[in-house]
Amino acid sequence: MEDRIKRIYVPMTESGFYILYCLQSPQHGYGISQQVKRMSGGSVVISAGTMYGTLSKMEKDGLIRFYSEEEKRKLYQITDLGREILDTEIRRIERLYKNSKGEDVDA
Amino acid sequence: MRKTMTRVFTIADYEDEEIWLREQHQNGWKLVNMTIPCFYTFESCEPEDVIYRLDFRNMERSEEYMQMLKDFGWEYFDQCMGWLYFRKPAAAVESEDEGELFSDNESRVNLVSHVMKTRLLPIAIIFLCCVIPNFVKFVSGAYVGYAGMFLGILFAVLFVIYVVLLVHCGTKLRRIRNKYRMGTGA
């Protein structure tokens, strides 16, 4: 079951990666989009429908979980499975980065 | 001042509908509501560039979803046959994606698939199980008398409407889906 989910999420879409990354601390959808816009210097913008759809799907697949509710806004937080997938993805991106600079990675 | 316009948009024409509504608003006509099947009521307003977007949610519409759209600056003003209507002034949009409901191709493809599954498929099933058998009965002369004639013609007309609708929606939805699928690189 978990292997199947890992296969779906790795490699991750750009929006998926940013959303999961931001949910290392509890956030709601709009908060995530603001944070992503800020940290990417405005080059990554996640729109409302994509945000809602990705959060619903990640919650269903157990990557994130409901944290609390503030005035009709749901806050989510990453789960252990989500963190595992995020770490796998970060290692993959680091490898890509190193290789793109012409560096080899250790086995 | 108000005006009502008649215009037919099928389930496959939502992108054209968005453009049309935006043009209306640029000309000083703001959409107030829709009446099934194809009547649009507008109210005169100051001409403004306002982006219109439609999302197909069928009957599912959570408070969380509506709040999130509001947070992102979308004004919800009406719904019609499972489609929710949103708008946002173009001046409030800093980048192209802020003027979209969906910023990646995966979610755009999901919308098309959702429409196909919950709208196009039922139409196809009604066509196969109801319209075709009755049309065949009509052609083979099973309907007799004035009432039979009337029913027969009714099904013949329905047959034509269904064929046109299915071909138009089927090909157009697939074209939209392919356009976004190619963009995903998958």
Interface residues (C-beta under 8 A of the other chain):
Chain A: T13 E14 S15 H28 G29 Y30 S33 G42 V45 I46 S47 A48 G49 T50 M51 Y52 G53 T54 E71 K72 R73 K74
Chain B: D55 E63 E64 Y65 M66 Q67 M68 L69 D71 F72 W74 E94 S95 D97 E98 E100 L101 F102 S103 D104 E106 S107 N110 L111
